């Protein structure tokens, strides 16, 4: 009976998948709504993907909202890679105006964000930017621009600056806090590509993979396994909620959204 309820819940998505033969981003976001990293990890185990997709625990939330869990992320991977530069790093004209021109030219031609026009609602920006020095590739300004373009949040090897403002702005960011960067990109790194495979937290991520992130860290589900993993993860979450709700009642705790079953 319990499995029947789960299949009835998933029936609309399963029907769509059969008709289209491929899940859309919207289908996937609906499938993974409410799932935790723990549920997805259990779901991966159930389909034979043990220890696949779990990022290094160093990639963790920059901030947490323990009331509404607004730091959590569920989205579609949009991949970006920045690399250390090997170009001349000192502007020829060392006047203030000369420096500004050199900096702006670097942003425009060497280490910009040409991918911004490709961002869509539901994207999670995944940035591989290893060993590019004390470089802040993400800050309070461009993170808001990306959010304005539809991005739900950012997951990065490091290179995050303006962290107080990012937290204040409520933009979900997952990163290795001890690899954050303070300097700007000019003279330090270069944009290499977007929407190609990257490696963050020891995990290979392809554009379009499913990303789930919460206080436990980040997990990546290969796109082609998304449906099977979601079905298994939903079952794990349902069982967990049932058990926890029973304990809530026995302990006299007020029921909250973490144990409520959605209609």
Steps between C-alpha positions, in 0.01 A plus 500: 500500500781740591677437171171548317461844659854590389438382143173696486689808616761454230259390227471843328877532470542139390239554230678813380831314495351217293346741253803723460760224554707763677433703813498876465664723760152585632417128533818443699447797730152369578632148562769617742291755688545453875770235476801529728861408428455202733195375308674536166811325631282211617325500163835483321595201716173326412569522126860384538678837505663465842726795592440656160434873477569600860729803504781535751349622832723809470247627244241618750240777536635851549196569719198317641138594561374260767144640489404472132805316360536767230870409466406169339534446125342267250576580139664426169877526458634788291875453490777762482879473518761763585873420494818671627646746252847483347479843338677822586342613827635856538336779296741685272345834603525518879290816539155471660330536162743257342423243768124545456527453124716187544256359758194566283664351193587186698141462615374557147737276303669255738302426815145612446161331528388435141275221625256732679273521197457121510376483860143383550267462799588185692872509426756451775835647395781251559846660489829315473776748581785312669833645604452841342640680803312732732241577233139594568325389182160536670396805699195688622439668163527224242323251727195729491528538123501123464200473732321762292562278196330205671781322685393347831845506656870427461726204576871565467839346576581833667557856389208664685538852638262763646368218716321726749302665221422169329361367828303822551360469147384145572670341200566129559872427462688176562877516500818408681506791744875472547558539126309828472671779306538872568662639183326571168541284188721732288861387520401181679276275293332449164161376388553165323152376411141442603258211454770235483595242767663632817626349825400655832543336839644191332188442291470510122201715399346524155271782389144396576580271793275527805635694799368467856666696781418556866669501839648157427686630194448440128407197292496472120266260320595404143224624271434157351439356849277783622165319483611175666681684778204731566254212534728324750576822690128588528437165664783558749368847587145371546614230744720749688215749537266232631747387764593853604138614520427215739794608717388865485161399642651277767736781607230767487677704233296735280466363146705692244558491125782245530256225596180609326392289205416705190165438333 
